[in-house]
Amino acid sequence: MPQERVRYRLTTSQRLLPVLPGFTVALTPQVPLLLDRQSFDPVIIPGLVIWGVLLPLVLLASRSFGVTLTPSEAIAHNLRRRTIRWSNVQAVQIESLLGSRTVVIYEVGGRRTRLRAPTTGFLSWDRSFEEKFHTIGRWWLDHRGPDWVPVPPPGVWWGGPPTSHGNPYAPPA
């Protein structure tokens, strides 16, 4: 029996990574104060309270980031949820940005959606990234429908260069 849904989410380390520099910067000046005194200083308590609240909030908010694949659509879970019908997808590709690799979905109208998961990079390596990328691509190929037709890049139609943002499926400006 074929699967009805597949879900990819950020790992816990990938969710924590963006807040760790801020956590380190905020707590580093407070460590000597804590070591010099035997009790908590009023200066330390606000920093600990802020990070004691901020860190769990970031973890909870980013818990749902990722993508859900269904037979009719891909649902991108970012700050806002976005539904992309397979019949409107023109390509599923990997893009690199600042050393991280993410999956990007290109649509007929030229919109491109960068998925929050799966992703892989220097400090947040995902060993199964390639497998997840191929699964997303396979879902698109298997579920795009018999009426799907590719939209050629604008350079093919008008003889001009690809459009801005490197999206070959975007309409001409």
N, C-alpha and C positions, 0 to 999 in steps of 0.2 A: 504494500500500500504506500503510495507516495506521500511525502510529508506535506502538510497543509501550511506550515509556517516554519521559518528559520529566523532566529534572532541573534544578532551579534551586538555585544555591548563593550564598552571600555572596561579594561581590567582595573582593579583597585589601585595598582601602582600608576596606571595611566591617568586615573582621576586625581591622585594625590600629587603627582609631579608638578603641575602648575602652581600649587600653593606652597610647596616646600621652600623656594627661595624667600618668599615673604615671611614665612614662619621662622626661618633661620635669621633673617635680618632683624626681625622684631625681637627675638629672644636672645640673640648674642650679646647685646649690651646689658641685658638683665642678669646673665649668668654670674658675672663677677659680684654684682650686688647680692645675689643669693648666696654665693660662697663666702663673702666677707661677713655676713650677718648670720646669725643662727635662726632667725625667724623671717617670715615674709615681710618685705618692705612694701609700703603703700604704692610704690612705683611699679613693683612687679605684678601686683594683683590685677590691675586693669589689662596689662598685656596678656596675662594668662587667661583672663576671662574672655577677652576678645578672641584669642585663638582657640579657646575651648568651645566657643560658640561658632566661630567662622569655619573651622575645619570640618565639624560634622555637617554644617549647612552645605558646604561645597560638595562633600561626599554624597549627601542626599540629593542635591540638585543635579549632579552629573551622573547619578546612578542609571538613569534611563537613556542617556546618550547612546546612540547606535543606530541600527537599522533592523527593520522587521521585513522579511520577504514573504509575501502571500502570492497565491496564484494569479491575482489580477494587478497587484501593485507592490511597489517598494515604499515603505513608510520610514522616512528619515526622522529620527528623534534627536533634534538639536535643542536650542533654547525654545524654538517653536517647532511643532510637529508639521511635517510636510509629506503629502501623499503624491506619489509619482506613478502613473499608470504605465505598465510595461509597454503598451502599444504606442506611447509617446516617447519612449526612450530610443535614442539613436546610437548611443555607445556607452560602454562601461569601461573606464580606463583607470590606470594608476597615474597619479601625479605626485611629483616631489616638490616640497616646499620647506626650505630651511633644514634639510636633512631628514625630514619626516616624509613618509609615503602614505598617501591616503587614496581611497577609491572615490572616483568622481563619476556621476551619472550625467550624461548630456541628453537634453530633451530636444524635441522638434523645433520649438520656438526659440532656441538658442540659450535657454537657461541651463546653467550647470549647477549641480548640487554636490558639494563636497561632503561626504559622509564622515561623521565623527568616529565611527568604528565600522570596520576594522581600520586600524592605523598602526604604523610601526615607525620607530625612529631610534636614535642613538641611545637614549636612556630608557625608552619604553618599547623594547623589542618584542614583537609578537612572532613567535616561530611559525605559527600557522597562517600568517598574513596572506601568502600566495594562495593557499588552499581556500581561504575565505573569499579572496578576490575572484577566483575561478568559480566558486559556488554562486556568487552574485551574478557573474556573467552567464553562467549556465541557466540560472533561473530566468534571466532576461530572454535568452535564446529559446528556452522551452515554453515561456508563457507570453511572448509578445503577440501571438495570434497570427492566423493565416493571412489577414489583410494588411499586415505590416509591410511598409515599403520604406527603403532607406531614403533619406533626404540627402542629396549630394552636398558637399561643402560649397559655399558661395563661389570659391575660386573656380570651380568646375562650371558653374552657370554663367558667370559674368567675366571670367578671365582675370579677376582681381586677386589680391592677396587674401589670406584668411583674415577674419574679423578680429576685433580686439579681444583681449584676455585669452588668446590662444584657443578660443572655442571655434572649431571649424564648422559647427552647425548653427552658429548664430546668424541671424539675418543681416544683410548689409546695412551699414550705417547710413 
